[in-house]
Amino acid sequence: MFDSERDGRTCELRREDGQPCGGAVGGAPVAVCRAHAAVIGDWVAAEYGVTDVLPGACRACGSRLGVRYPSAWVCAACEWRVGDVLDDGLPPPRVDIVYYLRFGDRIKIGTTANPRQRLARLWHDEVLAFEQGDRLVEHRRHQEFAASRLGRSEWFAASQDLEEHVHGLAAGIGDPWARYARWLGEAAARRG
């Protein structure tokens, strides 16, 4: 941080009348006074939102992390608007996924509509990636990587082409569960 008392820096922005502000910078890393910094902070919060803990769990996906805008809270995982009501008469939205798990030097390619329950029953070291799809997509992946398949199982040797496919699915996604939560929220929003 800078010490404006010693270096004499002043705000480089202009007041509303067009005159230089000249206010003390007050230790800011850029030459902006506290009043202008507050205006900038308010603008950033309104434009991009402020990430914070939701007042309650998201009704669409269960996440506790949200983004607060002046107009409303939005779930950070699935973008469901807090306060929007899910139709309680409907079952939870169904999103079929193809999952990729690592256990040792093997990769399992499977499908489910309930990944938390399914993956809780499978021995694995790591959830590598999810992709939207049902048994047809799973079958295509089994055929695509057939050269690496271990017998007639859903387990595959970690070949270069399979690793590249998984890395492509996971690119830019820190957590496959966040992607799944987003898909659930989107599915809930589509049906109202």
C-alpha positions in Angstrom: 0.0 0.0 0.0 1.0 3.6 -0.6 1.3 6.2 2.1 -0.4 9.4 0.7 0.7 11.4 3.6 4.4 10.9 2.6 4.1 10.9 -1.2 1.4 13.6 -1.4 -0.7 11.8 -4.0 -4.1 13.2 -4.8 -7.2 11.8 -6.6 -6.7 12.0 -10.4 -10.5 11.9 -11.2 -12.7 14.9 -11.8 -15.7 16.1 -9.8 -19.1 16.5 -11.4 -18.3 20.1 -12.3 -15.3 19.0 -14.3 -12.7 20.3 -11.9 -9.9 18.0 -10.6 -10.9 16.3 -7.4 -7.6 16.6 -5.6 -8.8 14.6 -2.6 -6.3 12.6 -0.6 -5.7 9.1 -1.9 -5.5 7.6 1.6 -3.3 4.7 0.9 -5.1 3.3 -2.1 -3.0 1.5 -4.7 -4.4 3.8 -7.4 -4.8 7.5 -7.4 -8.5 7.6 -6.4 -9.9 9.2 -3.2 -12.2 7.4 -0.9 -15.4 9.1 -2.2 -14.6 8.1 -5.8 -13.6 4.6 -4.7 -17.0 4.2 -3.0 -18.8 5.3 -6.2 -16.7 2.8 -8.2 -17.4 0.0 -5.6 -21.2 0.7 -5.8 -21.1 0.6 -9.6 -19.1 -2.7 -9.6 -21.6 -4.3 -7.1 -24.6 -3.2 -9.2 -23.0 -4.3 -12.5 -21.3 -7.6 -11.5 -23.0 -8.4 -8.1 -21.4 -9.4 -4.9 -20.7 -13.0 -4.1 -21.9 -14.0 -0.7 -23.7 -16.7 1.3 -27.4 -17.0 0.3 -30.0 -16.3 2.9 -31.1 -19.9 2.6 -30.2 -22.9 0.4 -31.1 -22.6 -3.2 -34.4 -24.3 -3.8 -33.4 -25.5 -7.3 -29.9 -27.0 -6.5 -29.3 -26.7 -2.8 -26.2 -24.5 -3.1 -25.5 -21.9 -0.3 -23.4 -19.5 -2.5 -25.1 -16.7 -4.2 -24.5 -13.4 -6.0 -26.3 -10.3 -4.6 -27.4 -7.7 -7.1 -29.4 -4.6 -6.1 -32.5 -6.2 -7.7 -32.2 -9.7 -6.3 -30.1 -12.7 -5.1 -29.2 -15.3 -7.7 -27.7 -18.7 -6.9 -24.0 -18.8 -7.9 -24.2 -22.5 -8.9 -27.4 -22.7 -11.1 -28.4 -19.0 -11.4 -31.9 -19.6 -10.0 -33.3 -16.3 -8.7 -33.9 -16.5 -5.0 -37.5 -16.1 -4.2 -38.8 -17.6 -7.5 -41.0 -20.5 -6.5 -40.5 -24.0 -7.9 -43.8 -25.8 -8.6 -43.9 -28.0 -5.5 -46.4 -30.4 -7.2 -43.7 -31.5 -9.6 -40.9 -33.9 -8.9 -37.3 -32.5 -8.9 -36.0 -31.9 -12.4 -34.3 -34.9 -14.1 -30.9 -34.4 -15.7 -29.3 -37.5 -17.1 -25.5 -37.3 -17.0 -22.6 -39.4 -18.2 -20.0 -39.5 -15.4 -16.2 -40.2 -15.6 -14.6 -41.6 -12.4 -11.0 -42.5 -11.7 -10.1 -45.4 -9.5 -6.4 -46.1 -9.6 -5.3 -46.2 -13.2 -8.8 -47.0 -14.5 -11.6 -44.7 -15.6 -15.3 -45.7 -15.3 -17.8 -44.3 -17.8 -21.4 -44.6 -16.6 -24.7 -42.8 -16.6 -27.3 -41.8 -14.0 -30.0 -39.3 -13.3 -29.0 -39.3 -9.6 -25.3 -38.9 -9.4 -24.9 -38.2 -5.7 -26.7 -41.5 -4.9 -25.0 -43.5 -7.6 -21.5 -42.2 -7.0 -21.8 -42.8 -3.2 -22.1 -46.5 -4.0 -19.1 -46.7 -6.3 -15.5 -47.0 -5.2 -13.5 -44.2 -6.8 -10.6 -41.8 -6.1 -11.9 -38.8 -8.1 -14.8 -37.5 -10.0 -13.2 -36.4 -13.3 -16.1 -34.9 -15.3 -19.8 -34.9 -16.1 -21.4 -34.5 -19.5 -25.1 -34.3 -20.2 -26.4 -37.4 -21.7 -28.4 -40.6 -21.2 -27.6 -44.3 -22.0 -27.3 -43.5 -25.7 -24.4 -41.0 -25.0 -22.9 -43.5 -22.6 -23.0 -46.3 -25.3 -21.4 -44.0 -27.8 -18.5 -43.3 -25.4 -18.1 -47.0 -24.7 -17.8 -47.6 -28.5 -15.5 -44.6 -28.9 -13.0 -45.9 -26.3 -13.6 -49.6 -26.9 -9.9 -50.2 -27.5 -9.2 -49.3 -23.8 -12.2 -51.1 -22.4 -11.5 -53.7 -19.7 -13.5 -56.7 -20.6 -17.3 -56.1 -20.9 -17.3 -53.7 -18.0 -17.8 -49.9 -17.8 -14.1 -49.6 -16.8 -11.4 -48.4 -19.2 -7.6 -48.2 -19.1 -6.6 -44.5 -18.9 -5.6 -44.1 -22.5 -4.4 -40.9 -24.1 -7.6 -40.4 -26.2 -9.8 -41.0 -23.2 -7.8 -38.7 -21.0 -8.0 -36.0 -23.7 -11.8 -36.4 -23.9 -12.1 -36.1 -20.1 -9.8 -33.1 -20.0 -11.9 -31.5 -22.7 -15.1 -32.0 -20.7 -13.5 -30.6 -17.6 -11.9 -27.6 -19.3 -12.7 -24.4 -17.4 -14.8 -26.3 -14.8 -13.2 -26.5 -11.3 -15.9 -28.8 -9.9 -18.1 -31.1 -11.9 -20.8 -30.8 -9.2 -21.1 -27.1 -9.9 -21.8 -27.9 -13.5 -24.4 -30.5 -12.5 -26.1 -27.9 -10.1 -26.3 -25.5 -13.1 -27.9 -28.1 -15.2 -30.5 -28.8 -12.5 -31.3 -25.1 -12.2 -31.6 -24.7 -16.0 -33.9 -27.8 -16.1 -36.1 -26.3 -13.3 -36.2 -22.9 -15.0 -37.3 -24.5 -18.3 -40.3 -26.1 -16.7 -41.2 -23.2 -14.5 
